C-alpha cells in the first residue's frame, strides 16, 4: 500500500530559528515542530543570521537579505517568494505583513494556497519613517488581497481588517504561549541579582517599548533606596534609542541593568525571580512577554494600550502615564490576574486551530 506524502508547506517571515530574538521567530520556534507531524516543512531564513540547513524536523533554507535592518525583509521576502513560485508548494505560510509584499509572485502558481499570519500593524510603530510606513501599508493591502486566508492574533485586528477589506477571509487564532520550566540561574549571580530584588521588563530596545517611562518612574520611586534593581532584558535594535536610555540611567547605572539578548533558560530564571514585571509599550501586536511573565505567577503591570486592554485585566494592572507607574512601583506588588486565562494560548490547542485552517484550505479547489 502506497504511503501518502505530506503536503509541502513553506514558511516565510522568520529571520532565523531557533533562539533568535523577535515575536515572529519565537512563535515559529514553537508552532512548526508541532506541525511537522502533518506537513513537510521548509522554513525560509536570512543567510546573514543563519546558515544551518536543518532544524528539528524542518528544512531550513537561507536567503540573501540586506545589511540594513529596516529593509532586510524586502530583499529576503523577494527571493523567498520567487523560490516558492518555482518550488510549487501546496501551502505558503507568510508570517507578518513585512514579508507579504511579493505575494503576487507566489499567486502566479494557482496550485499554491497562501495564508498570511497578521501579527501586527507594523506601520504604526515609531521606528519606521514615512517611506517605511508606506511600504508596510502597501504590503498589508497586497497581503490581504492575495492571501486565501488571513489569520489574526488579536480580535481588534479582525475588526479592523473586516472593515478595511470587505472580501477578506479573516480568522482569529491567538498566539502560542511560550512556556518552559527549564532555568539557568547563572545569570542571577552574574548580574548580582537577589530573589525578588529587581523589577523586570523584556523586549527589543526600540522606541515603541517606551522603556524611558520605566527608567524615569523607577528613578523617581522608592525602589532604588531599597536596593531593588531594574533589569531590562532585550537586544539592542536602535543605537540612538539605546544610547538615550543608557544616558538616562547614568545616575543609577549600578542599579539599572541592560542584559542584551538573553537565552531562553536564563530568561526563565529572570522571570521566575522578579519582584514584578512591567511593560510600558506604546504599541504591541500581541504582548507575548506579558503572557510569559504571567506563566511564572509574578505580579504584572502594563501600559493602558489596546493590545494590553484586549487581555481584559483588572483596571489596577494598567497605567496610563509615568506618574501612575511610579505609584505602582511604590506600592507592594500583587498578582491580580487569573492564570486560567493562559489556557487559551496552549501550544497544542493553537497549533490544532492553525492546522484545521490549512486542511480546509487544501481541500478547496
Residue frames relative to the residue before (quaternion, step in Angstrom):
aa qw qx qy qz dx dy dz
X 1.0000 0.0000 0.0000 0.0000 0.00 0.00 0.00
X 0.4395 -0.7187 0.4780 0.2488 3.60 -0.78 1.05
X 0.3724 -0.7114 0.5536 0.2210 3.53 -1.06 0.82
X 0.3930 -0.7276 0.5111 0.2346 3.59 -0.73 1.06
X 0.4096 -0.7103 0.5184 0.2430 3.55 -0.92 0.93
X 0.4982 -0.6509 0.4859 0.3033 3.53 -1.14 0.63
X 0.5741 -0.5719 0.4393 0.3877 3.63 -1.11 0.57
X 0.3957 -0.7179 0.5272 0.2239 3.56 -1.07 0.78
X 0.0838 -0.8111 0.5784 -0.0240 3.55 -0.68 1.20
X 0.1223 -0.7847 0.6063 0.0412 3.55 -0.92 0.98
X 0.1890 -0.7976 0.5693 0.0640 3.57 -0.84 1.05
X 0.0456 -0.7841 0.6189 -0.0030 3.58 -0.84 1.04
X 0.6294 0.5798 -0.3901 0.3397 3.59 -0.98 0.80
X 0.6718 0.4744 -0.3006 0.4830 3.60 1.17 -0.49
X 0.4233 -0.7073 0.5040 0.2580 3.57 -0.90 0.88
X 0.7746 -0.1513 0.1161 0.6031 3.59 1.08 -0.74
X 0.0622 -0.7696 0.6333 0.0530 3.56 -1.31 0.42
X 0.6740 -0.2748 -0.6844 -0.0429 1.58 -1.99 1.51
X 0.7546 0.4457 -0.2680 0.4001 3.56 -1.35 -0.39
X 0.4820 0.6206 -0.4680 0.4043 3.54 0.91 0.99
X 0.4831 -0.7067 0.4380 0.2745 3.56 -0.81 1.02
X 0.5489 0.5881 -0.4668 0.3675 3.55 -0.91 0.96
X 0.5761 -0.6268 0.4054 0.3330 3.57 -1.03 0.82
X 0.6579 0.4955 -0.3150 0.4717 3.59 0.90 -0.88
X 0.6708 0.5188 -0.3027 0.4349 3.55 0.84 -0.98
X 0.6457 0.5177 -0.3207 0.4607 3.59 1.00 -0.77
X 0.6607 0.4986 -0.3064 0.4701 3.57 0.99 -0.83
X 0.6275 0.5399 -0.3232 0.4586 3.56 0.99 -0.87
X 0.6478 0.5574 -0.3082 0.4180 3.55 0.96 -0.92
X 0.7194 0.4196 -0.2429 0.4974 3.58 1.10 -0.67
X 0.7106 0.5231 -0.2733 0.3830 3.57 0.82 -1.05
X 0.7650 0.4535 -0.2530 0.3809 3.60 0.58 -1.11
X 0.5892 0.5435 -0.3998 0.4445 3.64 1.01 -0.46
X 0.6499 0.4957 -0.3138 0.4832 3.59 1.14 -0.59
X 0.6764 0.4898 -0.2873 0.4690 3.59 1.11 -0.66
X 0.5142 0.6776 -0.4017 0.3394 3.59 1.22 -0.41
X 0.5690 0.6014 -0.3862 0.4067 3.57 1.17 -0.41
X 0.7774 0.3313 -0.1547 0.5119 3.56 1.16 -0.65
X 0.7856 0.2626 -0.1187 0.5475 3.59 1.21 -0.50
X 0.3849 -0.6602 0.5930 0.2538 3.53 -1.26 0.61
X 0.0759 -0.8797 0.4680 -0.0362 3.57 -0.11 1.34
X 0.0965 -0.7312 0.6734 0.0496 3.51 -1.11 0.94
X 0.1554 -0.7913 0.5879 0.0640 3.59 -0.92 0.93
X 0.2913 -0.7502 0.5715 0.1602 3.57 -0.75 1.08
X 0.0023 -0.7839 0.6205 -0.0221 3.58 -0.90 0.98
X 0.5324 -0.6047 0.4755 0.3533 3.57 -1.30 0.07
X 0.5126 -0.6948 0.4204 0.2786 3.54 -0.73 1.14
X 0.6480 0.5413 -0.3358 0.4175 3.60 1.01 -0.73
X 0.7149 0.4113 -0.2515 0.5065 3.59 1.21 -0.41
X 0.8253 0.0568 0.0206 0.5615 3.59 1.06 -0.64
X 0.1202 -0.8000 0.5858 0.0485 3.56 -0.99 0.89
X 0.4545 0.6890 -0.4519 0.3384 3.61 1.26 -0.11
X 0.3169 -0.7762 0.5202 0.1624 3.56 -1.01 0.82
X 0.7499 0.2927 -0.1885 0.5626 3.58 1.28 -0.11
X 0.0640 0.7644 -0.6401 0.0434 3.55 -1.11 0.75
X 0.7991 -0.1403 0.0112 0.5844 3.52 -0.42 1.35
X 0.7700 -0.3068 0.2221 0.5134 3.64 -0.66 -1.00
X 0.5707 0.5820 -0.3799 0.4373 3.59 1.24 0.36
X 0.3959 -0.6664 0.5704 0.2717 3.56 -1.21 0.56
X 0.2037 -0.7748 0.5895 0.1036 3.58 -0.98 0.86
X 0.0922 -0.8079 0.5820 0.0104 3.57 -0.79 1.07
X 0.2375 -0.7993 0.5370 0.1278 3.63 -0.41 1.18
X 0.1036 -0.7889 0.6048 0.0342 3.58 -1.02 0.88
X 0.5808 -0.5600 0.4447 0.3889 3.60 -1.20 0.43
X 0.1162 -0.7631 0.6277 0.1009 3.56 -1.20 0.49
X 0.5119 -0.6022 0.4919 0.3652 3.61 -0.81 -0.99
X 0.6008 -0.5997 0.3732 0.3743 3.62 -0.97 0.68
X 0.6925 0.4664 -0.2827 0.4722 3.61 0.97 -0.81
X 0.4638 -0.6984 0.4729 0.2711 3.59 -0.83 1.00
X 0.6402 0.5619 -0.3334 0.4040 3.59 1.09 -0.65
X 0.7890 0.2596 -0.1522 0.5357 3.59 1.12 -0.51
X 0.3766 0.7642 -0.4696 0.2314 3.59 1.23 0.06
X 0.6796 0.5070 -0.3065 0.4325 3.59 0.99 -0.75
X 0.5555 0.5998 -0.4047 0.4096 3.60 1.15 -0.45
X 0.6949 0.4561 -0.2632 0.4896 3.57 0.86 -1.01
X 0.6616 0.5280 -0.2937 0.4441 3.56 0.87 -1.00
X 0.7142 0.4517 -0.2698 0.4616 3.59 0.80 -0.99
X 0.5747 0.5637 -0.3872 0.4495 3.62 1.14 -0.49
X 0.7073 0.4520 -0.2698 0.4718 3.58 0.77 -1.02
X 0.6467 0.5165 -0.3212 0.4603 3.59 1.02 -0.79
X 0.6605 0.5037 -0.3029 0.4673 3.60 0.99 -0.83
X 0.6314 0.5223 -0.3213 0.4747 3.57 1.04 -0.78
X 0.6311 0.5285 -0.3111 0.4750 3.56 1.04 -0.84
X 0.6543 0.5202 -0.3088 0.4538 3.59 0.95 -0.91
X 0.6135 0.5585 -0.3449 0.4391 3.59 1.04 -0.76
X 0.7591 0.4027 -0.2198 0.4618 3.57 0.75 -1.02
X 0.6530 0.5071 -0.3230 0.4606 3.62 1.15 -0.48
X 0.2646 -0.8183 0.4775 0.1801 3.57 1.30 -0.30
X 0.0547 0.8185 -0.5630 0.1004 3.56 0.65 1.14
X 0.5390 -0.5883 0.4839 0.3594 3.56 -1.22 0.42
X 0.8112 0.0361 0.0475 0.5818 3.55 1.01 -0.88
X 0.1027 -0.7604 0.6379 0.0656 3.56 -1.06 0.83
X 0.1464 -0.7858 0.5996 0.0385 3.55 -0.78 1.13
X 0.1257 -0.8182 0.5608 0.0189 3.57 -0.39 1.27
X 0.2254 -0.8008 0.5481 0.0867 3.55 -0.64 1.18
X 0.8479 0.0782 -0.0970 0.5152 3.58 -0.44 1.25
X 0.5509 -0.6356 0.4291 0.3293 3.57 -1.08 0.73
X 0.5487 0.6371 -0.3903 0.3751 3.59 1.19 -0.43
X 0.7312 0.3771 -0.2213 0.5236 3.59 1.23 -0.40
X 0.5581 0.6642 -0.3492 0.3541 3.59 1.29 0.12
X 0.4219 0.7617 -0.4312 0.2365 3.59 1.26 -0.20
X 0.7880 0.3303 -0.1518 0.4969 3.57 1.02 -0.80
X 0.2408 0.7944 -0.5215 0.1975 3.58 1.09 0.60
X 0.5749 0.5782 -0.4047 0.4140 3.66 1.03 -0.49
X 0.5807 0.5675 -0.3752 0.4473 3.61 1.14 -0.53
X 0.6800 0.4813 -0.2836 0.4749 3.56 0.88 -1.00
X 0.6408 0.5596 -0.3147 0.4211 3.57 1.03 -0.83
X 0.5102 0.6424 -0.4218 0.3862 3.63 1.21 -0.33
X 0.6733 0.3815 -0.2738 0.5712 3.56 1.25 -0.44
X 0.2747 -0.8212 0.4809 0.1376 3.57 -0.15 1.27
X 0.5443 0.6163 -0.3945 0.4102 3.58 1.26 -0.26
X 0.6851 0.5183 -0.2768 0.4305 3.59 1.05 -0.80
X 0.2578 -0.7328 0.6107 0.1534 3.55 -0.99 0.92
X 0.1997 -0.7963 0.5658 0.0767 3.57 -1.01 0.83
X 0.0614 -0.7649 0.6408 0.0213 3.55 -0.97 0.97
X 0.1764 -0.7629 0.6154 0.0903 3.56 -0.85 1.01
X 0.2005 -0.7550 0.6133 0.1168 3.57 -0.82 1.01
X 0.1728 -0.8124 0.5549 0.0466 3.54 -0.28 1.34
X 0.0679 -0.8603 0.5047 -0.0242 3.54 -0.21 1.33
X 0.8167 -0.0367 0.0605 0.5726 3.57 1.11 -0.50
X 0.4147 -0.6410 0.5751 0.2941 3.55 -1.28 0.48
X 0.1823 -0.8584 0.4691 0.0992 3.54 0.50 1.25
X 0.6481 0.5749 -0.3152 0.3874 3.58 1.03 -0.77
X 0.6412 0.5087 -0.3527 0.4535 3.62 1.17 -0.14
X 0.5136 0.6639 -0.4157 0.3503 3.60 1.25 -0.14
X 0.5700 -0.6447 0.3948 0.3219 3.61 -0.94 0.87
X 0.6188 0.5967 -0.3559 0.3664 3.62 1.05 -0.64
X 0.6671 0.5064 -0.3101 0.4498 3.59 1.19 -0.44
X 0.3882 -0.6998 0.5520 0.2344 3.55 -1.05 0.81
X 0.7603 -0.3864 0.2593 0.4532 3.55 -1.32 0.02
X 0.6772 0.4847 -0.3002 0.4652 3.60 0.89 -0.91
X 0.6458 0.5281 -0.3157 0.4521 3.57 0.96 -0.88
X 0.6530 0.5131 -0.3140 0.4602 3.58 0.96 -0.85
X 0.6573 0.5108 -0.3131 0.4572 3.58 0.98 -0.82
X 0.6421 0.5174 -0.3197 0.4667 3.57 1.00 -0.81
X 0.6780 0.4884 -0.2950 0.4635 3.58 0.93 -0.89
X 0.6302 0.5140 -0.3359 0.4752 3.60 1.04 -0.71
X 0.6293 0.5180 -0.3206 0.4825 3.56 1.06 -0.78
X 0.6386 0.5276 -0.3197 0.4601 3.57 0.99 -0.86
X 0.6126 0.5393 -0.3458 0.4630 3.59 1.06 -0.72
X 0.6730 0.5016 -0.2990 0.4540 3.59 0.84 -0.99
X 0.6679 0.4918 -0.2931 0.4755 3.56 0.94 -0.93
X 0.6642 0.5319 -0.3037 0.4286 3.56 0.89 -0.96
X 0.6917 0.4674 -0.2774 0.4756 3.57 0.86 -0.97
X 0.6514 0.5290 -0.3140 0.4440 3.60 1.03 -0.78
X 0.7953 0.3536 -0.1655 0.4637 3.58 0.81 -1.00
X 0.5654 0.5747 -0.4017 0.4345 3.61 1.19 -0.14
X 0.4642 -0.6556 0.5151 0.2988 3.56 -1.10 0.68
X 0.7786 0.0291 0.0061 0.6268 3.55 1.13 -0.77
X 0.1754 -0.7499 0.6263 0.1206 3.55 -1.14 0.71
X 0.1823 -0.7568 0.6209 0.0927 3.57 -0.76 1.10
X 0.1119 -0.7888 0.6017 0.0567 3.59 -0.83 0.97
X 0.3883 -0.7487 0.4973 0.2033 3.57 -1.06 0.77
X 0.7545 0.2567 -0.1744 0.5783 3.58 1.29 -0.02
X 0.5488 -0.6422 0.4264 0.3235 3.58 -1.00 0.81
X 0.6134 0.5518 -0.3609 0.4348 3.59 1.07 -0.61
X 0.6150 0.5311 -0.3459 0.4691 3.60 1.15 -0.56
X 0.6179 0.5352 -0.3438 0.4621 3.57 1.05 -0.71
X 0.6498 0.5121 -0.3100 0.4684 3.57 0.93 -0.90
X 0.6687 0.5108 -0.2956 0.4523 3.57 0.92 -0.94
X 0.7156 0.4622 -0.2721 0.4475 3.60 0.76 -1.02
X 0.6397 0.5215 -0.3342 0.4551 3.59 1.02 -0.71
X 0.6558 0.4878 -0.3019 0.4908 3.55 1.14 -0.61
X 0.7161 0.4690 -0.2429 0.4564 3.58 0.97 -0.92
X 0.7945 0.1534 -0.0462 0.5857 3.59 1.04 -0.86
X 0.3168 -0.8385 0.4102 0.1683 3.53 0.15 1.37
X 0.7844 0.3767 -0.1861 0.4564 3.60 0.88 -0.89
X 0.4507 0.7115 -0.4434 0.3069 3.59 1.24 0.05
X 0.3485 -0.6946 0.5866 0.2277 3.58 -1.18 0.66
X 0.0114 -0.8261 0.5592 -0.0684 3.55 -0.30 1.29
X 0.0076 -0.7910 0.6110 -0.0290 3.58 -0.85 1.01
X 0.3153 -0.7520 0.5525 0.1726 3.56 -0.88 0.99
X 0.1070 0.7422 -0.6557 0.0879 3.53 -0.94 1.03
X 0.3871 -0.7459 0.4803 0.2513 3.64 -0.57 1.02
X 0.6102 -0.5368 0.4356 0.3870 3.54 -1.29 0.31
X 0.5261 -0.5958 0.5049 0.3365 3.52 -1.33 0.32
X 0.3654 -0.6828 0.5842 0.2429 3.56 -1.09 0.75
X 0.2409 -0.7678 0.5796 0.1286 3.55 -0.70 1.11
X 0.1123 0.8143 -0.5478 0.1556 3.53 -0.30 1.29
X 0.1206 0.7606 -0.6302 0.0989 3.55 -0.90 0.97
X 0.3698 -0.7456 0.5139 0.2078 3.56 -0.96 0.84
X 0.5143 0.6517 -0.4178 0.3689 3.58 1.25 -0.16
X 0.0382 -0.8179 0.5733 -0.0295 3.55 -0.85 1.02
X 0.1662 -0.7300 0.6535 0.1115 3.50 -1.22 0.72
X 0.1798 -0.8450 0.4997 0.0627 3.54 -0.04 1.35
X 0.4106 0.7227 -0.4742 0.2900 3.60 1.22 0.05
X 0.5938 0.5832 -0.3695 0.4132 3.57 1.13 -0.58
X 0.6040 0.5683 -0.3578 0.4291 3.59 1.11 -0.62
X 0.6929 0.4431 -0.2779 0.4962 3.59 0.90 -0.87
X 0.6113 0.5660 -0.3436 0.4335 3.57 1.06 -0.75
X 0.7596 0.3481 -0.1777 0.5199 3.59 0.97 -0.90
X 0.4029 -0.7383 0.4485 0.3023 3.59 1.36 0.07
X 0.3440 0.7403 -0.4907 0.3048 3.53 0.90 1.05
X 0.2934 -0.7478 0.5740 0.1587 3.54 -0.97 0.94
X 0.6072 -0.5396 0.4304 0.3936 3.57 -1.22 0.49
X 0.8321 0.0242 -0.0972 0.5455 3.57 -0.80 1.14
X 0.5328 0.6501 -0.3859 0.3802 3.56 1.16 0.60
X 0.7577 0.2914 -0.2002 0.5486 3.60 1.19 0.43
X 0.3913 -0.6487 0.6018 0.2529 3.51 -1.31 0.60
X 0.1766 -0.8108 0.5539 0.0678 3.59 -0.88 0.94
X 0.0382 0.7401 -0.6713 -0.0132 3.53 -1.20 0.71
X 0.1538 -0.8080 0.5675 0.0381 3.57 -1.01 0.83
X 0.4792 0.6565 -0.4995 0.2997 3.56 -0.96 0.87
X 0.6141 -0.5274 0.4221 0.4081 3.53 -1.24 0.37
X 0.4869 -0.6756 0.4719 0.2896 3.56 -1.05 0.78
X 0.3002 0.7260 -0.5495 0.2842 3.55 0.13 1.37
X 0.6730 -0.5503 0.3109 0.3842 3.62 -1.11 0.65
X 0.6521 0.5392 -0.3404 0.4101 3.61 0.98 -0.73
X 0.5848 0.5666 -0.3818 0.4373 3.60 1.20 -0.25
X 0.2355 -0.8359 0.4721 0.1517 3.56 1.34 -0.29
X 0.1353 0.8251 -0.5330 0.1295 3.58 0.90 0.93
X 0.5434 0.6164 -0.4111 0.3947 3.61 1.17 -0.39
X 0.5766 0.5629 -0.3749 0.4584 3.60 1.13 -0.55
X 0.6889 0.4928 -0.2797 0.4520 3.53 0.84 -1.03
X 0.6580 0.5049 -0.3147 0.4616 3.59 0.92 -0.87
X 0.6662 0.5052 -0.2990 0.4599 3.58 0.90 -0.94
X 0.6802 0.4846 -0.2901 0.4673 3.59 0.88 -0.94
X 0.6263 0.5357 -0.3255 0.4634 3.56 1.02 -0.81
X 0.6843 0.4935 -0.2905 0.4515 3.59 0.88 -0.92
X 0.6854 0.4637 -0.2756 0.4892 3.59 1.17 -0.58
X 0.6111 0.5797 -0.3426 0.4161 3.58 1.23 -0.37
X 0.6161 -0.5496 0.4262 0.3698 3.53 -1.37 -0.04
X 0.4615 0.7328 -0.4212 0.2694 3.59 1.24 -0.25
X 0.6368 0.5227 -0.3643 0.4342 3.66 0.86 -0.75
X 0.6407 0.5313 -0.3219 0.4512 3.59 1.04 -0.78
X 0.6850 0.4661 -0.2689 0.4912 3.55 1.19 -0.62
X 0.5095 -0.6690 0.4066 0.3571 3.57 1.28 -0.08
X 0.4635 0.6516 -0.4636 0.3816 3.58 1.25 0.30
X 0.3079 -0.7986 0.4980 0.1396 3.56 -0.59 1.19
X 0.3336 -0.6846 0.5998 0.2457 3.54 -1.39 0.09
X 0.0728 -0.8008 0.5944 -0.0034 3.57 -0.75 1.10
X 0.0758 -0.7729 0.6299 0.0138 3.57 -0.80 1.08
X 0.1026 -0.8271 0.5526 -0.0036 3.56 -0.38 1.30
X 0.5086 0.6195 -0.4745 0.3638 3.57 -0.55 1.19
X 0.5394 -0.6469 0.4425 0.3079 3.53 -1.13 0.67
X 0.5408 -0.6085 0.4790 0.3284 3.54 -1.19 0.64
X 0.1126 -0.8217 0.5579 0.0294 3.58 -0.69 1.10
X 0.7827 0.1198 -0.0683 0.6069 3.57 1.16 -0.63
X 0.4541 -0.7419 0.4285 0.2445 3.55 -0.50 1.26
X 0.6800 0.5043 -0.3023 0.4380 3.60 0.82 -0.99
X 0.6744 0.4867 -0.2999 0.4673 3.58 0.93 -0.87
X 0.6370 0.5235 -0.3263 0.4623 3.57 1.00 -0.80
X 0.6372 0.5221 -0.3206 0.4676 3.59 1.01 -0.80
X 0.6174 0.5466 -0.3349 0.4559 3.57 1.04 -0.80
X 0.6759 0.4906 -0.2896 0.4676 3.58 0.91 -0.92
X 0.6465 0.5157 -0.3167 0.4645 3.57 0.98 -0.82
X 0.6458 0.5153 -0.3136 0.4681 3.59 1.00 -0.82
X 0.6274 0.5335 -0.3255 0.4645 3.59 1.02 -0.81
X 0.7217 0.4931 -0.2318 0.4268 3.55 1.00 -0.92
X 0.4405 0.7519 -0.4309 0.2344 3.60 1.21 -0.37
X 0.6515 0.5230 -0.3521 0.4219 3.66 0.85 -0.77
X 0.7788 0.2068 -0.1166 0.5807 3.60 1.18 -0.57
X 0.1305 0.8612 -0.4848 0.0795 3.57 1.09 0.72
X 0.6496 0.5129 -0.3279 0.4554 3.60 1.14 -0.48
X 0.7163 0.4308 -0.2403 0.4935 3.57 1.26 -0.37
X 0.7051 0.3914 -0.2471 0.5372 3.60 1.23 -0.41
X 0.0773 -0.8393 0.5367 -0.0392 3.55 -0.44 1.29
X 0.1466 -0.7402 0.6515 0.0787 3.55 -0.99 0.97
X 0.2632 -0.8250 0.4837 0.1268 3.59 -0.41 1.19
X 0.3715 -0.6597 0.5430 0.3632 3.57 1.10 -0.70
X 0.7265 -0.3837 0.3055 0.4813 3.57 -1.28 -0.20
X 0.1729 -0.8138 0.5538 0.0348 3.56 -0.85 1.05
X 0.4862 -0.6505 0.4920 0.3136 3.64 -0.91 0.85
X 0.6796 -0.5464 0.3151 0.3745 3.55 -1.13 0.74
X 0.6843 0.4890 -0.3121 0.4418 3.63 0.78 -0.90
X 0.6551 0.4871 -0.3086 0.4882 3.58 1.06 -0.69
X 0.6195 0.5304 -0.3404 0.4680 3.58 1.07 -0.73
X 0.6158 0.5452 -0.3428 0.4540 3.58 1.02 -0.76
X 0.6486 0.5098 -0.3137 0.4702 3.59 1.00 -0.81
X 0.6351 0.5205 -0.3290 0.4664 3.59 1.03 -0.75
X 0.6373 0.5141 -0.3249 0.4733 3.59 0.96 -0.84
X 0.7078 0.5266 -0.2744 0.3826 3.52 0.67 -1.19
X 0.7876 0.3484 -0.1568 0.4835 3.58 1.01 -0.81
X 0.4385 0.7266 -0.4391 0.2949 3.60 1.27 0.12
X 0.5415 -0.5997 0.4999 0.3118 3.53 -1.25 0.64
X 0.7369 -0.2074 0.1360 0.6289 3.54 1.12 -0.83
X 0.3294 -0.7111 0.5820 0.2168 3.55 -1.32 0.33
X 0.0399 -0.7996 0.5992 -0.0077 3.59 -0.94 0.91
X 0.0154 -0.7755 0.6310 0.0151 3.58 -1.00 0.85
X 0.1256 -0.8519 0.5069 0.0386 3.62 -0.28 1.25
X 0.2072 0.8479 -0.4761 0.1067 3.62 1.24 0.33
X 0.3721 -0.6821 0.5794 0.2460 3.52 -1.29 0.53
X 0.7822 0.0992 -0.0468 0.6133 3.60 1.21 -0.54
X 0.0788 0.7633 -0.6393 0.0494 3.54 -1.14 0.77
X 0.4216 -0.6194 0.5775 0.3242 3.53 -1.28 0.38
X 0.6898 -0.2044 0.1864 0.6691 3.51 0.30 -1.35
X 0.3707 -0.7668 0.4773 0.2163 3.62 -0.61 1.07
X 0.1794 -0.8396 0.5053 0.0870 3.56 0.31 1.28
X 0.6529 0.5303 -0.3333 0.4260 3.59 0.95 -0.81
X 0.5794 0.5625 -0.3760 0.4544 3.59 1.16 -0.50
X 0.6607 0.4957 -0.2994 0.4776 3.57 0.94 -0.91
X 0.6283 0.5329 -0.3314 0.4598 3.57 1.01 -0.81
X 0.6570 0.5073 -0.3121 0.4622 3.58 0.90 -0.92
X 0.6462 0.5288 -0.3166 0.4500 3.59 0.97 -0.85
X 0.6369 0.5551 -0.3353 0.4169 3.57 1.02 -0.77
X 0.6742 0.4484 -0.2939 0.5079 3.60 1.27 -0.27
X 0.5011 -0.7202 0.3834 0.2885 3.57 1.29 0.23
X 0.4754 0.6671 -0.4511 0.3541 3.61 1.14 0.49
X 0.6173 -0.5302 0.4064 0.4156 3.63 -1.17 0.39
X 0.0995 -0.8000 0.5917 0.0024 3.57 -0.96 0.97
X 0.0063 0.7767 -0.6293 0.0281 3.57 -1.03 0.89
X 0.0571 -0.8257 0.5598 -0.0386 3.57 -0.87 1.00
X 0.5944 -0.5772 0.4329 0.3551 3.54 -1.28 0.46
X 0.5261 -0.6533 0.4686 0.2773 3.53 -1.22 0.65
X 0.3139 0.7289 -0.5357 0.2883 3.59 0.36 1.30
X 0.6990 -0.5024 0.2885 0.4193 3.64 -1.13 0.49
X 0.6439 0.5359 -0.3372 0.4296 3.61 0.91 -0.83
X 0.6988 0.4418 -0.2658 0.4958 3.58 0.99 -0.82
X 0.6300 0.5416 -0.3393 0.4413 3.60 1.03 -0.74
X 0.6019 0.5792 -0.3564 0.4186 3.58 1.12 -0.63
X 0.6118 0.5525 -0.3449 0.4488 3.59 1.22 -0.38
X 0.3144 -0.8100 0.4536 0.1983 3.58 1.36 -0.10
X 0.1723 0.7909 -0.5560 0.1888 3.54 0.80 1.07
X 0.6132 -0.4788 0.4466 0.4419 3.61 -1.26 0.14
X 0.6298 -0.6016 0.3427 0.3520 3.57 -1.01 0.83
X 0.6920 0.4941 -0.2951 0.4358 3.61 1.02 -0.67
X 0.5344 0.5717 -0.4344 0.4459 3.59 1.25 0.35
X 0.6806 0.4932 -0.2759 0.4663 3.58 1.28 -0.31
X 0.0663 -0.7566 0.6445 0.0882 3.56 -1.28 0.43
X 0.3114 -0.7889 0.5084 0.1488 3.56 -1.01 0.82
X 0.7998 0.0783 -0.0559 0.5925 3.60 1.23 -0.24
X 0.7228 -0.4451 0.3077 0.4299 3.56 -1.30 0.08
X 0.6092 0.5653 -0.3557 0.4276 3.60 1.07 -0.69
X 0.6758 0.4766 -0.2898 0.4818 3.56 0.95 -0.93
X 0.6334 0.5261 -0.3333 0.4592 3.57 1.04 -0.71
X 0.6197 0.5376 -0.3367 0.4621 3.59 1.03 -0.74
X 0.6406 0.5171 -0.3210 0.4682 3.59 1.00 -0.82
X 0.6333 0.5235 -0.3281 0.4662 3.59 1.01 -0.80
X 0.6712 0.5044 -0.2992 0.4533 3.58 0.90 -0.90
X 0.6828 0.4889 -0.2820 0.4639 3.58 1.10 -0.64
X 0.6609 0.4944 -0.3040 0.4758 3.59 1.21 -0.42
X 0.5955 -0.5497 0.4280 0.4001 3.62 -1.16 0.45
X 0.4242 -0.7229 0.4760 0.2664 3.65 -0.73 0.96
X 0.0838 -0.7959 0.5996 0.0002 3.55 -1.02 0.89
X 0.4012 -0.6700 0.5641 0.2683 3.58 -1.10 0.71
X 0.0893 -0.8497 0.5194 -0.0169 3.58 -0.40 1.27
X 0.6484 0.5313 -0.3145 0.4455 3.61 1.22 -0.30
X 0.4199 -0.6618 0.5577 0.2731 3.53 -1.37 0.29
X 0.3988 -0.7592 0.4627 0.2248 3.59 -0.52 1.15
X 0.5075 0.6586 -0.4239 0.3591 3.62 1.22 -0.29
X 0.5797 0.6012 -0.3781 0.3994 3.59 1.15 -0.55
X 0.5798 0.6081 -0.3663 0.3999 3.59 1.20 -0.46
X 0.5106 0.6560 -0.4153 0.3694 3.60 1.24 -0.32
X 0.5801 0.6027 -0.3614 0.4118 3.59 1.20 -0.56
X 0.7547 0.4097 -0.1834 0.4785 3.57 1.16 -0.63
X 0.3129 0.7635 -0.5103 0.2422 3.61 1.20 0.36
X 0.5588 -0.6548 0.3868 0.3309 3.63 -0.78 0.98
X 0.6768 0.5111 -0.3152 0.4258 3.60 0.80 -0.95
X 0.6778 0.4894 -0.2957 0.4623 3.59 0.97 -0.85
X 0.6557 0.5074 -0.3093 0.4658 3.58 0.96 -0.87
X 0.6746 0.4941 -0.2951 0.4622 3.58 0.89 -0.94
X 0.6138 0.5401 -0.3504 0.4569 3.60 1.04 -0.66
X 0.6410 0.5136 -0.3245 0.4691 3.61 1.01 -0.76
X 0.6495 0.5076 -0.3125 0.4721 3.57 1.00 -0.84
X 0.6563 0.5188 -0.3063 0.4541 3.58 0.94 -0.89
X 0.6344 0.5277 -0.3300 0.4585 3.59 1.01 -0.76
X 0.6176 0.5273 -0.3367 0.4766 3.58 1.05 -0.74
X 0.6467 0.5226 -0.3089 0.4618 3.57 0.94 -0.92
X 0.6765 0.5170 -0.2975 0.4319 3.58 0.83 -1.02
X 0.6728 0.4920 -0.2963 0.4664 3.58 0.89 -0.94
X 0.6505 0.5212 -0.3133 0.4551 3.55 1.03 -0.80
X 0.6783 0.4942 -0.2872 0.4617 3.58 0.96 -0.86
X 0.6267 0.5408 -0.3272 0.4558 3.59 1.20 -0.46
X 0.5911 0.5799 -0.3640 0.4264 3.58 1.23 -0.40
X 0.5465 -0.6077 0.4658 0.3392 3.55 -1.20 0.58
